[in-house]
């Protein structure tokens, strides 16, 4: 602590990101990164932007991110005016909290959810209530609607939820948007591209029907661009204008030149995206089956991770034993989920090493 800190800083409990350990022969299954490299077009686009002498780096990037907005708009069949882009979905979410979610009534989100949400509430002075998931760790829309429309300042949740991986169906999201027409409904779709083989269950279609729905996504997971830090939101222009006003009051140039061209190239390479996301889904299903064979309870996952617990073994002890074998998974010391492990879906070879290690530990 310091006497120079503001009262806001004194009251903050910062978000703790997933560990980035430096271990030899590491099998890293703790931060939900994609196990496959990004599209080859990403590197091509970055090299083209740099040119022979990187002379363009002395110039500021486009403050509007028009190229990336256009790529997002093409992918989702919306107008560019319905798109906001930012430096990772975390920044997009931060601006969303500031621009749309601070009201007299409390913001609602699940009690087991993305742990950045209460951090943003502390940073921006937003009152919130954590709504318990049911006994199967699923979101119950009626628990939100029953508060009454005038008692809800907004709703936000990941879909699929994190760290549980469970998916809320689109008709339930529509029911929420209809029941709370004066409240912003923010759907954080960091993992949605892994939700289904033939149909990706994004709520972007609901944005066109409901002016209070905003969808946020990131290119970190399904596009393998966690190191490039790009995210976006899709909503009707009134919501997008609010985000833009906050952005331009904070940082007019949130995305650098390389991020803009690289992310745009990744979005335009549909074939590569489809190939790698299907590989992750197939590996996830195999991993879930293998864990179940070992006696784990595995929640149904629509993400690129699984959430599992073993009835006869402590989760923290399992995580520690895996770490001794240079395999890192995520353990949350939080009520209701302290016996679960969140395991990122790696390559088939990485998942096989995990299962092999668990067999030895459980034996």
C-alpha positions as CSV (number, residue, x, y, z in Angstrom):
1,X,0.0,0.0,0.0
2,X,1.0,3.6,-0.5
3,X,-0.2,6.9,0.7
4,X,-0.2,8.0,-2.9
5,X,-2.8,5.5,-4.0
6,X,-6.3,6.7,-4.8
7,X,-9.3,5.3,-2.8
8,X,-10.2,3.3,-6.0
9,X,-6.9,1.5,-6.0
10,X,-7.1,0.7,-2.2
11,X,-10.4,-1.0,-2.8
12,X,-9.4,-3.1,-5.9
13,X,-9.0,-6.9,-5.9
14,X,-7.3,-7.4,-9.3
15,X,-7.9,-10.3,-11.6
16,X,-5.4,-13.1,-11.5
17,X,-4.6,-14.4,-15.0
18,X,-3.6,-18.0,-15.7
19,X,-0.1,-19.0,-15.0
20,X,2.5,-18.8,-17.7
21,X,5.2,-21.1,-16.3
22,X,8.6,-21.6,-17.7
23,X,9.0,-25.4,-17.3
24,X,10.9,-27.8,-19.6
25,X,8.8,-30.1,-21.8
26,X,5.7,-28.3,-20.6
27,X,2.2,-29.6,-21.4
28,X,0.3,-26.3,-20.9
29,X,-3.4,-26.9,-20.4
30,X,-4.4,-24.1,-18.1
31,X,-5.2,-21.0,-20.1
32,X,-7.4,-22.2,-22.9
33,X,-5.1,-21.3,-25.7
34,X,-5.6,-23.0,-29.1
35,X,-3.1,-25.9,-29.5
36,X,-2.8,-25.1,-33.3
37,X,-1.0,-22.2,-34.9
38,X,-3.0,-19.3,-36.5
39,X,-3.9,-19.3,-40.2
40,X,-0.8,-19.0,-42.5
41,X,-2.5,-15.9,-43.9
42,X,-2.0,-14.1,-40.6
43,X,1.8,-14.2,-41.0
44,X,1.5,-13.3,-44.7
45,X,-0.6,-10.2,-43.8
46,X,1.8,-9.1,-41.1
47,X,4.8,-9.5,-43.4
48,X,3.1,-7.5,-46.1
49,X,2.2,-4.7,-43.6
50,X,5.8,-4.5,-42.4
51,X,7.2,-4.4,-45.9
52,X,11.0,-4.5,-46.4
53,X,11.9,-1.9,-43.8
54,X,9.0,-1.7,-41.4
55,X,8.7,2.0,-42.3
56,X,4.9,1.9,-41.6
57,X,5.5,1.3,-37.9
58,X,6.4,5.0,-37.5
59,X,2.8,5.9,-38.4
60,X,-0.2,5.6,-36.2
61,X,-2.7,2.8,-37.1
62,X,-6.3,3.5,-38.2
63,X,-8.1,4.7,-35.0
64,X,-11.4,3.3,-36.3
65,X,-10.1,-0.2,-37.1
66,X,-12.1,0.0,-40.3
67,X,-10.3,-3.0,-41.9
68,X,-11.0,-5.3,-39.0
69,X,-14.6,-4.0,-38.6
70,X,-15.2,-4.8,-42.2
71,X,-13.8,-8.4,-41.8
72,X,-16.1,-8.9,-38.7
73,X,-19.0,-7.5,-40.6
74,X,-18.5,-9.9,-43.6
75,X,-18.1,-12.9,-41.3
76,X,-21.4,-12.2,-39.4
77,X,-23.4,-10.5,-42.2
78,X,-23.9,-7.2,-40.4
79,X,-23.1,-3.6,-41.3
80,X,-19.7,-2.3,-40.1
81,X,-21.6,0.3,-38.0
82,X,-22.8,-2.6,-35.8
83,X,-19.2,-3.6,-35.0
84,X,-16.8,-2.4,-32.3
85,X,-13.1,-3.6,-32.2
86,X,-10.7,-3.4,-29.3
87,X,-7.4,-4.7,-27.8
88,X,-8.7,-8.1,-26.7
89,X,-12.2,-8.9,-25.6
90,X,-11.1,-7.9,-22.1
91,X,-10.8,-4.3,-23.2
92,X,-14.1,-4.5,-25.1
93,X,-15.7,-5.9,-21.9
94,X,-14.1,-3.1,-19.8
95,X,-15.6,-0.5,-22.1
96,X,-18.9,-2.3,-22.0
97,X,-19.0,-2.2,-18.2
98,X,-18.2,1.5,-18.3
99,X,-20.5,2.5,-21.1
100,X,-23.6,0.2,-20.6
101,X,-23.7,-1.6,-17.3
102,X,-23.5,1.1,-14.6
103,X,-27.1,1.8,-13.5
104,X,-29.0,2.4,-10.3
105,X,-30.2,-1.3,-10.2
106,X,-27.5,-4.0,-9.8
107,X,-25.8,-5.8,-12.6
108,X,-26.5,-9.6,-12.6
109,X,-24.2,-12.4,-13.5
110,X,-23.7,-16.0,-12.5
111,X,-22.0,-16.8,-9.2
112,X,-19.6,-19.1,-11.1
113,X,-18.4,-17.2,-14.1
114,X,-15.6,-15.2,-15.5
115,X,-13.8,-13.8,-12.5
116,X,-13.0,-10.5,-14.3
117,X,-16.6,-9.4,-13.9
118,X,-16.5,-8.4,-10.2
119,X,-13.1,-6.8,-10.9
120,X,-14.6,-4.5,-13.4
121,X,-17.5,-3.8,-11.0
122,X,-14.9,-2.7,-8.4
123,X,-13.0,-0.6,-10.9
124,X,-16.1,1.3,-12.2
125,X,-18.1,1.4,-9.0
126,X,-20.9,-0.9,-10.3
127,X,-23.2,-2.6,-7.9
128,X,-23.7,-6.3,-8.7
129,X,-25.4,-9.5,-7.6
130,X,-24.1,-13.0,-8.3
131,X,-27.0,-15.3,-9.3
132,X,-26.4,-18.9,-8.3
133,X,-26.2,-21.5,-11.0
134,X,-28.4,-24.5,-10.4
135,X,-27.2,-27.8,-9.0
136,X,-26.0,-28.9,-12.4
137,X,-24.0,-25.6,-12.9
138,X,-26.5,-24.3,-15.5
139,X,-27.9,-20.8,-15.8
140,X,-31.6,-20.5,-15.0
141,X,-33.1,-17.6,-16.9
142,X,-36.1,-17.4,-14.6
143,X,-33.8,-16.5,-11.7
144,X,-32.9,-13.3,-13.6
145,X,-36.4,-12.5,-14.8
146,X,-38.0,-13.0,-11.4
147,X,-36.1,-10.0,-10.1
148,X,-38.4,-7.7,-12.0
149,X,-37.5,-5.5,-15.0
150,X,-37.0,-2.4,-12.8
151,X,-34.6,-4.2,-10.5
152,X,-32.0,-5.3,-13.0
153,X,-29.4,-2.8,-14.3
154,X,-28.0,-5.3,-16.8
155,X,-27.0,-8.9,-17.3
156,X,-23.7,-10.4,-18.5
157,X,-22.5,-14.0,-18.7
158,X,-20.2,-16.0,-20.9
159,X,-21.8,-18.4,-23.3
160,X,-20.5,-21.1,-23.1
161,X,-20.0,-20.2,-19.4
162,X,-16.5,-20.2,-17.9
163,X,-15.1,-22.2,-16.2
164,X,-18.0,-24.7,-16.5
165,X,-18.2,-24.9,-20.3
166,X,-22.0,-25.2,-20.2
167,X,-24.0,-23.6,-23.0
168,X,-27.3,-21.6,-22.7
169,X,-29.6,-22.2,-25.6
170,X,-30.4,-19.2,-27.9
171,X,-34.2,-19.4,-27.2
172,X,-33.4,-18.9,-23.5
173,X,-31.2,-15.9,-24.2
174,X,-34.1,-14.5,-26.4
175,X,-36.5,-15.0,-23.5
176,X,-34.1,-13.1,-21.2
177,X,-33.8,-10.2,-23.7
178,X,-37.6,-10.0,-24.1
179,X,-38.2,-10.2,-20.4
180,X,-35.7,-7.4,-19.6
181,X,-36.2,-5.0,-22.6
182,X,-34.8,-2.0,-20.8
183,X,-31.6,-3.8,-19.5
184,X,-28.5,-4.4,-21.5
185,X,-27.9,-8.1,-22.1
186,X,-24.2,-8.8,-22.8
187,X,-23.3,-12.3,-24.1
188,X,-19.6,-12.9,-23.7
189,X,-18.8,-15.5,-26.5
190,X,-15.1,-16.2,-26.0
191,X,-15.6,-19.9,-26.6
192,X,-18.7,-20.1,-28.7
193,X,-17.0,-21.3,-31.9
194,X,-16.5,-24.7,-30.2
195,X,-20.2,-25.0,-29.4
196,X,-21.2,-27.2,-32.3
197,X,-19.9,-28.9,-35.4
198,X,-22.5,-27.9,-38.0
199,X,-24.0,-24.8,-36.3
200,X,-22.1,-22.3,-34.2
201,X,-24.5,-21.2,-31.4
202,X,-23.7,-17.5,-31.5
203,X,-26.2,-14.9,-30.3
204,X,-25.4,-12.5,-33.1
205,X,-28.7,-13.3,-34.8
206,X,-30.5,-12.0,-31.6
207,X,-28.7,-8.7,-32.0
208,X,-30.7,-8.0,-35.1
209,X,-34.0,-8.7,-33.1
210,X,-33.2,-7.1,-29.8
211,X,-31.7,-3.6,-29.4
212,X,-30.6,-4.5,-25.8
213,X,-28.4,-7.4,-26.8
214,X,-24.6,-7.0,-27.2
215,X,-22.3,-9.9,-28.2
216,X,-18.6,-9.9,-27.5
217,X,-16.0,-12.2,-28.9
218,X,-12.3,-12.7,-29.0
219,X,-9.8,-14.0,-31.6
220,X,-7.6,-15.5,-28.9
221,X,-9.2,-19.0,-28.8
222,X,-10.8,-20.2,-32.0
223,X,-8.5,-18.1,-34.3
224,X,-5.3,-18.9,-32.3
225,X,-4.4,-15.2,-31.8
226,X,-4.1,-15.0,-28.0
227,X,-0.7,-13.2,-28.5
228,X,-2.2,-10.6,-30.9
229,X,-4.9,-9.3,-28.5
230,X,-7.9,-8.6,-30.6
231,X,-11.6,-8.7,-29.7
232,X,-14.8,-7.2,-30.9
233,X,-18.5,-6.5,-30.1
234,X,-21.6,-6.7,-32.3
235,X,-24.7,-4.7,-31.4
236,X,-27.1,-2.2,-32.8
237,X,-25.5,1.2,-33.5
238,X,-26.8,2.9,-30.4
239,X,-24.8,0.4,-28.2
240,X,-21.7,0.6,-30.5
241,X,-21.7,4.4,-30.2
242,X,-21.6,4.1,-26.4
243,X,-18.5,1.9,-26.6
244,X,-16.8,4.2,-29.1
245,X,-17.4,7.2,-27.0
246,X,-15.7,5.5,-24.0
247,X,-12.9,4.2,-26.2
248,X,-12.2,7.6,-27.7
249,X,-12.1,9.1,-24.2
250,X,-9.6,6.4,-23.1
251,X,-7.4,5.4,-26.1
252,X,-8.0,6.3,-29.7
253,X,-5.6,3.8,-31.0
254,X,-6.3,0.5,-29.2
255,X,-5.2,-1.8,-32.0
256,X,-1.8,-1.6,-33.7
257,X,-1.2,-2.1,-37.4
258,X,-0.1,-5.7,-37.1
259,X,-3.1,-6.7,-35.0
260,X,-5.5,-5.1,-37.5
261,X,-4.1,-6.8,-40.5
262,X,-3.4,-10.1,-38.8
263,X,-6.9,-10.4,-37.2
264,X,-8.6,-9.5,-40.5
265,X,-6.7,-12.2,-42.3
266,X,-7.6,-14.8,-39.7
267,X,-11.3,-13.9,-40.0
268,X,-11.2,-14.2,-43.7
269,X,-9.6,-17.7,-43.7
270,X,-12.8,-19.6,-43.1
271,X,-11.4,-22.9,-44.3
272,X,-8.6,-23.0,-41.8
273,X,-10.8,-21.8,-39.0
274,X,-13.3,-24.6,-39.7
275,X,-10.6,-27.2,-39.9
276,X,-8.9,-26.3,-36.6
277,X,-12.1,-25.8,-34.6
278,X,-13.4,-29.2,-35.7
279,X,-10.1,-30.7,-34.6
280,X,-10.5,-29.1,-31.1
281,X,-14.1,-30.3,-30.8
282,X,-13.1,-33.9,-31.7
283,X,-10.2,-33.8,-29.2
284,X,-12.5,-32.4,-26.5
285,X,-15.0,-35.2,-27.0
286,X,-12.3,-37.8,-26.8
287,X,-10.8,-36.2,-23.7
288,X,-14.2,-36.1,-22.0
289,X,-14.7,-39.8,-22.7
290,X,-11.2,-40.7,-21.4
291,X,-11.7,-38.7,-18.2
292,X,-15.1,-40.4,-17.6
293,X,-13.4,-43.8,-18.0
294,X,-11.0,-42.8,-15.2
295,X,-14.0,-42.0,-13.0
296,X,-14.2,-38.3,-13.4
297,X,-17.4,-36.4,-13.5
298,X,-17.2,-34.2,-16.6
299,X,-19.6,-31.4,-17.2
300,X,-21.0,-31.2,-20.7
301,X,-18.7,-28.7,-22.5
302,X,-19.3,-26.5,-25.5
303,X,-15.9,-24.8,-25.1
304,X,-12.2,-25.7,-25.8
305,X,-11.8,-26.9,-22.2
306,X,-13.5,-29.4,-19.9
307,X,-14.5,-29.0,-16.2
308,X,-14.1,-32.2,-14.3
309,X,-13.8,-33.6,-10.8
310,X,-12.9,-37.0,-9.3
311,X,-15.1,-38.2,-6.4
312,X,-12.1,-39.9,-4.7
313,X,-9.3,-37.5,-5.3
314,X,-8.7,-33.9,-4.2
315,X,-8.5,-31.5,-7.1
316,X,-5.6,-29.4,-5.7
317,X,-3.6,-32.6,-5.0
318,X,-4.3,-33.8,-8.6
319,X,-3.2,-30.4,-10.0
320,X,0.0,-30.6,-7.9
321,X,0.7,-34.1,-9.0
322,X,0.3,-33.2,-12.6
323,X,2.6,-30.2,-12.2
324,X,5.3,-32.5,-11.0
325,X,5.0,-34.2,-14.4
326,X,5.2,-30.8,-16.2
327,X,1.4,-30.8,-17.0
328,X,-0.4,-27.6,-16.0
329,X,-4.1,-27.4,-15.5
330,X,-6.3,-24.7,-13.8
331,X,-7.6,-25.2,-10.2
332,X,-9.9,-22.6,-8.7
333,X,-10.0,-22.2,-4.9
334,X,-13.6,-21.0,-5.0
335,X,-16.8,-22.2,-3.3
336,X,-18.7,-24.9,-5.1
337,X,-15.9,-25.6,-7.6
338,X,-12.8,-26.2,-5.5
339,X,-12.9,-29.9,-6.4
340,X,-13.0,-29.2,-10.1
341,X,-10.1,-28.9,-12.6
342,X,-10.4,-26.9,-15.8
343,X,-8.5,-28.6,-18.5
344,X,-7.7,-26.9,-21.8
345,X,-8.1,-29.2,-24.8
346,X,-4.7,-29.6,-26.3
347,X,-3.5,-31.6,-29.2
348,X,-4.4,-35.3,-29.2
349,X,-0.8,-36.0,-28.2
350,X,-1.0,-33.6,-25.2
351,X,-4.3,-35.0,-24.1
352,X,-2.9,-38.5,-24.3
353,X,0.0,-37.4,-22.0
354,X,-2.5,-36.0,-19.6
355,X,-4.5,-39.2,-19.5
356,X,-1.4,-41.3,-19.1
357,X,-0.3,-39.1,-16.2
358,X,-3.7,-39.3,-14.5
359,X,-3.8,-43.1,-14.8
360,X,-0.5,-43.2,-12.9
361,X,-1.6,-40.7,-10.3
362,X,-4.9,-42.4,-9.6
363,X,-3.3,-45.8,-9.4
